[in-house]
Amino acid sequence: MEKYLAEFVGTAILLLLGNGACANLTLAKSKAKGGGWIVVATAWGLAVAVAVYCVGRISGAHINPAVTVSLAMIGSFPWSEVPGYILAQLAGALTGAFLAWAAFLAHWKETDDPEGKLGIFCTIPAIPKYPANLLTEIIGTALLLFGILAIGDNAQSLNSVGDLDLSVVFSGGIQPLIVGFLVWVIGLSLGGPTGYAINPARDLGPRLAHALLPIPGKGSSQWHYAWVPIVGPLVGGALGAALYTLLAF
């Protein structure tokens, strides 16, 4: 139960800081309005690092169903714990999005931008083309998992990638910061086409929050797109983990 609570807390921290950054840059009368993409990507990268430092020693700080499923696939995480981790991550993402909404409570009615309000919570493609959007998410998440495994492997000098224990890797040192850098550079380099979910919980939990919360003039939650940032990261994560295992560096 402690591991599931850690995943809940870690994912809530991730979404509070990540959605908070998007709100900061989007909502009218915010002092940070118009900060730009580099601020968004930096905030998400740092949010991952902070979340991992907070809960990594307890649960490994997956904070991402794509990470959980991919690690189980290569044998470094038990399948029996996958459902609990994913449920905790989704609940944490929903909670973090709610807290970000509450932090900017006075600003929602001052902003007349329905799509911008949605973009604070979840991803919206720059060019809505499902095959291309899906491919972007697959590539980004494959790189994420490949990088996480490489960071873990270098930290533990593994005989087999299946021996990886993220709770050891992410218990201290600079490894969580390096993972944050990895998310940061993925956003800077590959994030423009889709807003780079690379995490099903990061998109689905806040999209649900957007649908449920009383946000003035919020518009559609665009559920027709919601499958892309779920399927893309799950497929991409599995491919990235499989590729790292195959190369056996």
C-alpha positions, 0 to 999 in steps of 0.5 A: 500500500505504501508503494501505491500511495507514493505513486499517487503522491508523486504523480500528483506532484508532477501534475500540480507543477506541470499543469501549474506551469501551463496555467501560469503561461496561459491564463489572463492576468497571470504574471507569467503569461506568455512565457513560451515553450521553453518554460513549459518544457523546463517546468515538466522536466523539473516536475519529474525530477522533484516527483522522483526525488520525493517518492523514488526510494519508496515506489521507484517513482514510475509516475507513468503507466508506460513506465510501469507496463514497460518495466513489467514487460522486461521482467524488472517489475511484477505484473501483479502490482501493475494495476495498483500502480496505474490506478494510483497514478491516474488518481494522482494525476486527477488530484494534481490537476485539481490542485493546479485548477484551485491554485489559479481559481481567480483566473479562469473567468478572466480568460476567454480561450476555451482551447487554451484552457484545455491545453492547461490540463492535457495535450492537444496536437498542433496538427490533428492527424492521428497517425502522425500524432500517434507516431510522435508519442511513440517515438518520444516515449520510446526514447524516454524508456530507453533513457530511463533504462540506460540511466538505471543500468549505468547507476547499478551496473546490471548483469541483466536489465531485468534486475533493474530496481528503480527504487534503488536508482531513484533513492538519491544522487543525481539520477532523478535530475538526469531523468528530469533532463531527459524529459526536458530535452524530449519536450524541447526537441519532440514536444511541439507536434503533440504537446508530448504526453509520453505518459497516459496518466499525465493526459487522461487524469487531467482531461477528466479533471477538465471535463468535471471541473466547473471551469467558465467557458471551458469548451470541449474536452476533446475525448476523440483525441484522448486515445492517442496519448494513451496508446502512443506512450504504451506502445512507445514505452514497450518498444523503447524497453525492448530495444534497450534489452535487445541491444544489451549495452 
